[in-house]
């Protein structure tokens, strides 16, 4: 078998994981358990940071996917109003508090953050997004701009000198030198929670 390079996806993370001996190759996921290529079984306390709330490979999801396959239900047809997504949006609206007026489905946390930034900006007309120190919101440009860890966006700032991100960082840096930064930029800030 060909030896696979371990540095192609994220070299920094690969090195850190190797140091702590957590660079496992999980080959089986059932319920709350993962099994690595050596056959060692682990109880997964992280659950993909909450992305697999039902555990790995739950029967009811596979049954639903088999039903989709049997019925040949199309997915990701553009442009269209997907029927199954519309059913789910209506179900969520019917059981959500208040009056849910929009539903956006995302495939990742960073995609959800990007959608939240776009919705906040389009609703308020404000450009600046406020987040907390040491926060992490994803690795796309918009999500990185709201991430409060320099280690994640210093390189991006260098590479995007004239980008919106660098203009926002400049505004925030200017605001920090003022006596009351929130007073100067109150009309440009929008609170943001994920």
LUMRO-774944 format. One line per field, with one value per residue: residue in one letter; chain; x, y negated, z of N, C-alpha, C in turn. Coordinates in steps of 0.001 Angstrom, whole numbers, plus 500000, padded with zeros to 6 digits. Each point is the difference from the previous one (the first is absolute). Example, Ala and Ser with C-alpha at 12.3 -4.5 7.8 and 13.67 -1.06 7.14 Angstrom:
BEGIN
residu A_S
chaine A_A
n.x 513190_499650
n.y 505690_498950
n.z 507800_499280
ca.x 499110_500820
ca.y 498810_498810
ca.z 500000_500060
c.x 500900_499230
c.y 498800_498910
c.z 500000_500730
***
This chain:
BEGIN
residu X_X_X_X_X_X_X_X_X_X_X_X_X_X_X_X_X_X_X_X_X_X_X_X_X_X_X_X_X_X_X_X_X_X_X_X_X_X_X_X_X_X_X_X_X_X_X_X_X_X_X_X_X_X_X_X_X_X_X_X_X_X_X_X_X_X_X_X_X_X_X_X_X_X_X_X_X_X_X_X_X_X_X_X_X_X_X_X_X_X_X_X_X_X_X_X_X_X_X_X_X_X_X_X_X_X_X_X_X_X_X_X_X_X_X_X_X_X_X_X_X_X_X_X_X_X_X_X_X_X_X_X_X_X_X_X_X_X_X_X_X_X_X_X_X_X_X_X_X_X_X_X_X_X_X_X_X_X_X_X_X_X_X_X_X_X_X_X_X_X_X_X_X_X_X_X_X_X_X_X_X_X_X_X_X_X_X_X_X_X_X_X_X_X
chaine A_A_A_A_A_A_A_A_A_A_A_A_A_A_A_A_A_A_A_A_A_A_A_A_A_A_A_A_A_A_A_A_A_A_A_A_A_A_A_A_A_A_A_A_A_A_A_A_A_A_A_A_A_A_A_A_A_A_A_A_A_A_A_A_A_A_A_A_A_A_A_A_A_A_A_A_A_A_A_A_A_A_A_A_A_A_A_A_A_A_A_A_A_A_A_A_A_A_A_A_A_A_A_A_A_A_A_A_A_A_A_A_A_A_A_A_A_A_A_A_A_A_A_A_A_A_A_A_A_A_A_A_A_A_A_A_A_A_A_A_A_A_A_A_A_A_A_A_A_A_A_A_A_A_A_A_A_A_A_A_A_A_A_A_A_A_A_A_A_A_A_A_A_A_A_A_A_A_A_A_A_A_A_A_A_A_A_A_A_A_A_A_A_A
n.x 500845_499547_501128_498995_500180_500485_500778_499192_499304_500751_501149_499573_498758_500488_500883_499053_499214_501069_500278_498697_500476_499444_501031_498861_499919_498885_499714_499537_498753_499704_498824_500416_500263_501326_500370_501267_500940_500420_498716_500609_499112_499430_499694_499206_500754_500629_499680_501180_500299_499264_500806_500236_498921_499807_501285_500926_499592_499161_499343_499376_501264_500583_499004_500165_501337_499732_499130_500913_500887_499160_499698_501338_499938_499853_501283_500158_498730_500726_499227_499633_498796_501033_499188_501012_500813_499051_499846_501327_500095_498947_500600_501167_499359_499395_501229_500349_500592_499060_500269_500418_500815_501157_500373_501211_500187_500871_501165_500306_500755_501074_499278_499675_501274_500404_499044_500434_501246_499679_499308_500992_500887_499294_499807_501241_500660_500283_501286_500198_500673_499382_501167_500214_500866_500980_499120_499237_499910_501166_500238_498769_500127_498695_500036_501076_499280_499153_501071_499934_500651_501019_500233_498706_500205_501112_500167_498727_500237_501145_499259_499217_501072_499388_499887_498750_500585_500947_498985_499359_501104_500198_498710_500111_501161_499418_498964_500941_500457_498703_499550_499043_500600_499182_500310_501275_499836_499207_499943_501262_499771_500079_499219_500703_499085_500804
n.y 501191_498978_499515_499587_498863_499754_499330_500683_500452_500158_499602_498811_500254_500497_498997_499117_500579_500027_498773_499836_500641_498945_500359_500382_501147_499299_501282_500023_499589_500403_499362_500142_501025_499833_500636_500037_499722_499789_499647_498906_500262_498831_499535_499496_499229_499893_501134_499804_499663_501071_500272_500924_499253_500727_499650_500917_499807_499105_501072_499100_499514_501185_500251_498771_500159_501207_499352_499061_500979_500697_498833_500071_499582_498976_499712_498843_499937_499371_498985_500064_500388_500500_500958_500853_499087_499790_501338_500149_498998_500559_501176_499448_499354_501177_500410_498948_499431_499113_499078_501228_499104_500551_500881_500125_500944_500464_500179_498838_499974_500055_500909_500507_499847_500466_500916_500196_499931_500743_500805_499976_500104_500940_500477_499776_500443_500622_499582_499485_501142_500044_500479_501127_499675_500557_499372_500959_499525_500490_500616_499587_499152_500078_501323_499997_499143_500954_500676_500156_500702_499230_501140_499748_498719_500102_501264_500161_499295_500675_501073_499364_499317_500124_501118_500410_501200_499578_499552_501156_500711_499196_500122_501320_500036_499232_500822_500944_499105_500025_498902_499894_501120_500476_498859_500128_501295_499468_499111_500416_500191_501302_500272_501024_500966_501043
n.z 500000_499296_500488_500762_499348_501202_499145_499223_501019_501056_499447_500387_499644_498865_500055_500316_499101_499221_500414_499952_498930_499401_499261_500486_499378_500227_500058_501247_499746_501238_499960_501250_499224_500055_498892_500461_499111_501247_499920_500451_500954_499633_501206_499064_500769_498841_499386_499418_501244_500190_498963_500922_500243_498907_500055_499813_498760_500511_500386_500817_500038_500172_500847_500480_500025_500501_500770_500219_500149_500761_500545_499895_501262_499156_499973_500597_499632_499113_499869_501252_500377_500705_499576_500132_499497_499096_499941_499997_499130_499426_500128_499645_499033_499824_500268_499269_501062_500224_499119_499770_499404_500364_499123_500507_499095_500868_499408_500557_501073_499231_499343_501193_500345_498818_500128_501249_499526_498952_500824_500894_499025_499386_501225_500449_498938_501125_500035_501193_500154_501159_500399_500659_500953_499313_499246_499541_498755_499634_498845_499749_498991_499811_500153_499217_499285_500387_499623_501314_499077_500357_500648_499963_500283_500686_499549_500283_501109_500135_499688_500829_499628_498851_500677_500011_500106_499170_499246_500248_499786_498964_499681_500235_499332_499082_500040_500035_499137_499718_500647_499081_499613_500925_500641_499581_500255_500890_499035_500180_501298_499827_501010_500396_500015_500260
ca.x 499155_500745_500025_499358_500616_499154_500139_499297_498761_500286_501288_500162_499145_500542_501144_499498_499301_501016_500669_499121_499566_498569_499915_499387_499228_498772_499452_498621_499266_498687_499483_500943_501325_500844_501028_501091_500496_500656_498952_499706_498688_500013_498757_500216_499402_499954_498889_500189_499576_498543_499453_499391_499257_499344_501040_500428_499232_498760_499126_498890_500502_500218_498666_499496_500774_499542_498696_500291_500530_498912_499049_500774_499763_501167_500551_500920_499613_500012_499225_498774_499580_500030_498815_500317_500502_498832_499278_500766_499890_498658_499987_500753_499219_498833_500362_500918_499326_499933_499568_501125_499633_500948_500708_501171_500666_501433_500684_501126_499925_500496_498958_498963_500533_499935_498590_499628_500619_499243_498673_500149_500343_498911_498881_500310_500791_501280_501045_500923_499494_500722_500083_500788_501394_500257_498884_500260_498735_500154_501192_499744_500446_499089_500087_501308_499977_499322_500728_500805_501310_500938_500689_499201_499815_501128_500442_498962_500075_501160_499723_498844_500245_498935_498713_499062_500529_501030_499347_499326_501036_500493_498975_500008_501231_499786_499016_500637_500825_499109_499589_498793_499839_498622_499271_500387_499593_498738_499126_500605_500158_498835_500295_499994_500147_499807
ca.y 498809_498741_499211_498705_498844_499507_498548_499317_499326_498901_500418_499560_500855_501363_500046_499922_501239_501046_499777_500479_501354_500022_499998_501300_500171_500686_500699_500403_499168_500545_499351_499046_500631_500012_501040_499593_501015_501061_500767_499456_499339_498809_499275_498671_498941_498749_500127_498980_498728_499933_500192_501327_500153_501298_501014_500380_500981_500478_500739_499215_499165_500877_500371_498831_499891_501083_499578_498972_500716_500787_499086_499168_498585_499215_499064_498969_499538_498540_499363_500698_499941_501423_500401_500567_498897_499177_500716_499852_498600_499830_500724_499180_498792_500334_500331_498977_498876_498765_500141_500273_499495_500516_501207_500229_501247_499932_501279_499900_498863_498787_499574_499374_498694_499141_499639_499077_498707_499414_499606_498839_498823_499602_499528_498757_499072_499782_500831_500617_501103_500076_501341_499997_500413_501442_500722_500642_500063_500701_499659_499211_498631_499280_500602_499624_498586_499919_500857_499174_500575_499514_501096_500441_499055_499106_500268_499538_498541_499663_500321_499248_498644_499064_500681_499569_500459_499093_498729_500211_500080_498634_499282_500491_499503_498576_499897_500352_498888_498942_500096_500816_500482_500321_498773_499537_500932_500631_500219_500950_501311_500858_501129_501213_501168_501283
ca.z 500000_499927_501239_499789_500659_501090_500084_498910_500391_500922_500561_501387_500821_499948_500927_501373_500318_500159_501289_501074_499624_499681_498536_499689_498778_500400_498844_500300_500946_500357_501203_500607_500003_498814_500011_499114_499069_500777_500653_501332_500061_500847_500242_499420_500809_499235_499048_498954_500603_499991_498660_499893_501260_500077_499915_498656_499237_500637_499079_499443_498905_498849_499496_499262_498764_499120_499481_498991_498836_499393_499361_499055_500319_499583_500982_499499_498672_499946_501067_500364_501400_500338_500762_501321_500827_500318_501059_501236_500423_500575_501275_500957_500281_500811_501384_500527_500659_499216_498614_499121_498681_499016_500402_499170_500329_499747_500099_500931_500916_499351_499060_500829_500414_498805_499802_501080_499686_498878_500477_500893_499187_499113_500823_500720_499200_500684_499411_500949_500806_501265_500591_501228_499942_499981_499392_498711_499280_498730_499221_498801_500233_500898_501329_500553_500400_501301_500934_500897_500257_498996_499314_498873_498900_499707_498641_499088_499949_499179_498603_499511_500481_499627_500105_501031_501276_500503_500344_501279_501031_500175_500759_501380_500626_500260_501079_501264_500466_500455_501399_500050_498622_499613_499683_498676_498949_500367_498843_499068_500623_500150_500860_499228_500855_499320
c.x 500890_499899_499427_500748_499030_499989_499204_498778_500254_501299_500190_499192_500538_501167_499530_499317_500995_500707_499180_499431_498481_499777_499485_499301_498771_499345_498564_499411_498622_499529_500974_501434_500677_501008_501080_500492_500733_498977_499650_498706_500045_498582_500251_499259_499857_498826_500040_499484_498490_499368_499374_499220_499313_501008_500327_499092_498728_499067_498922_500465_500246_498671_499416_500738_499626_498666_500171_500493_498894_499026_500662_499739_501242_500483_500950_499706_499937_499504_498729_499624_499902_498879_500305_500523_498852_499157_500706_499899_498643_499879_500723_499226_498828_500352_500971_499221_500029_499514_501212_499634_500969_500656_501142_500673_501460_500626_501179_499787_500447_498996_498858_500435_499945_498561_499557_500566_499212_498623_500087_500286_498839_498818_500274_500700_501356_501037_500804_499295_500859_499978_500938_501445_500092_498843_500465_498666_500102_501165_499710_500296_499096_500076_501328_500002_499314_500676_500956_501333_500939_500662_499215_499936_501137_500471_498991_500056_501169_499706_498872_500071_498866_498609_499110_500516_501030_499408_499297_501006_500550_498997_499996_501238_499891_499047_500636_500868_499151_499628_498780_499705_498571_499206_500313_499418_498644_499131_500578_500093_498677_500400_499735_500254_499779_499919
c.y 498746_499272_498619_498907_499447_498472_499235_499207_498785_500351_499615_500878_501429_500152_500001_501298_501141_499878_500602_501401_500090_499940_501343_499956_500808_500607_500462_499018_500588_499369_498957_500527_499904_501125_499586_501177_501133_500863_499528_499195_498864_499476_498566_498946_498689_499982_498917_498639_499801_500244_501374_500301_501353_501141_500309_501081_500502_500622_499126_499079_500837_500444_498868_499841_501107_499647_498941_500670_500762_499113_499124_498509_499204_499087_499039_499580_498477_499543_500805_499657_501456_500391_500514_498919_499088_500649_499827_498571_499743_500700_499187_498743_500301_500301_498995_498903_498760_500270_500126_499565_500440_501253_500206_501282_499920_501368_499967_498790_498714_499471_499322_498612_499020_499527_498989_498603_499308_499512_498767_498737_499554_499443_498628_498951_499688_500990_500801_501045_500086_501441_499927_500421_501515_500818_500669_500195_500698_499461_499345_498535_499227_500520_499664_498550_499814_500870_499154_500614_499562_501118_500492_498995_499039_500198_499487_498484_499569_500201_499155_498548_499026_500607_499361_500379_499021_498636_500120_500056_498605_499176_500418_499512_498515_499807_500281_498869_498837_500210_500898_500513_500277_498760_499543_500871_500657_500313_501011_501416_500742_501169_501288_501180_501254_501063
c.z 500000_501329_499701_500755_501031_500060_498951_500446_500884_500733_501467_500937_500046_500974_501449_500415_500212_501348_501138_499730_499793_498488_499499_498644_500380_498769_500210_501007_500220_501290_500502_499993_498636_500155_499017_499155_500704_500742_501400_499947_501020_500191_499562_500812_499229_499029_498931_500461_499879_498648_499802_501283_500154_499999_498550_499436_500689_498954_499374_498878_498741_499403_499162_498682_499012_499358_498909_498722_499271_499235_498935_500212_499600_501131_499297_498567_500031_498643_500257_501430_500437_500956_501387_500940_500420_501103_501348_500534_500654_501342_501069_500383_500919_501460_500621_500710_499112_498589_499097_498590_498908_500552_499017_500452_499584_500195_500957_500903_499341_498984_500753_500452_498829_499758_501060_499738_498891_500454_500899_499205_499120_500782_500587_499151_500636_499471_501005_500849_501254_500491_501198_499758_500093_499439_498708_499305_498648_499205_498658_500336_500959_501418_500666_500474_501340_501054_500822_500387_498897_499214_498789_498861_499733_498570_498985_499856_499125_498524_499405_500454_499700_500133_501059_501371_500545_500351_501349_501145_500287_500821_501465_500728_500321_501173_501352_500550_500512_501461_500153_498591_499602_499662_498581_498888_500256_498787_499011_500566_500038_500894_499252_500928_499171_501070
***
